[in-house]
């Protein structure tokens, strides 16, 4: 799930990413702000859901994927859109 909180006086939007996947020990977000090298580590909750809050610029678009257990790439089924990447696979897209 992607939850967006807009602020009238700020030039960014607070985005809360929540994701639950079976047998996950770690989940990271990659690709935000076109950064595919530095991941955002998601925190694991007691119910098994992973979450992270990220501030992203308003009126922007970002491709991203989740990296589960440092080896499996997964898209967010609730993302705003999906786009084909340069490698022929699909990335999740968030539009702000």
N, C-alpha and C positions, 0 to 999 in steps of 0.2 A: 504494500500500500504506500502511496505517496500522498502526503498531506501538506498543503501549501498554506502559509500564513503570510499575508501581505501587510506591510506597514505603510501608512500614508506618508510619514516623514522620513522614511529610509529608502535608499536606492537598491535595496536587496529584498529578497523573499526568503523566509525561513522555511526550509523543506525538511519534513520528517519522513525518513525512509523506514518502513517496517517490512520485514520479510521473514517468512517461516518456511523452512525446508527440512525434510526428514534427515536424520543422522548427520546434521551439520555441527561441527565443532567450531569452525570459524567462518565468517562471512565478511567480505570486503566489497566496497563499491569502487569501481574504476571507470575512468572516462569523463567524469565531470570536469568542466572547464578544459576539455580536450587533454586531460592528464591521465594517460594510461600507464604511467610508471609509479606514481605515488597514490597508494590506495587510502581509502577512508575505512578504518576498522569499525565494524558495527559491534555494539554491545549486546551480549546475550542475556535475555530476560529469563525469569524462572519458568515461564510457560513455553520456552523454546524459541520464541520470536527474537529476531535480531533487529536492532534499531540504531539509527544515527540521525543527528540533526546537522544540516548543512545550510549555510547562507550562500545563496546564489543571486547574481544580478537580475534585476527585473528586466522584462522584455528580452529574454534570452532563451536559447534552446540548447539542450545538452544531451549528448548520447552517453549511455552508460550500460554497464553490466555488473552483475554480482559474481564474485569469485568465491566459490564455496570450497572449504577445506583445501585451499591453495591449488586446486586442480580442475574444478568443474565450473565452467562459465554458464550462468543462467540469466535469462531476461526476466524483467518484472512484468507479469501478465496484466497488471493494472496501470502500466505506464501510459502516458498520453498518446504515444504513437510508437512505431517501429520503423527503422530504416536499415537498408542493406549497407554493410560496411565494405571497405576496400578488399576484405578477405573473402567476400561472398557469403558471410553469415549475417545474422540480424542483430542489431543493437536496440535496446530500449531507448525511448526519447522522452524527455520531460520538457514541457514548454511553459515558460513563465511570462 
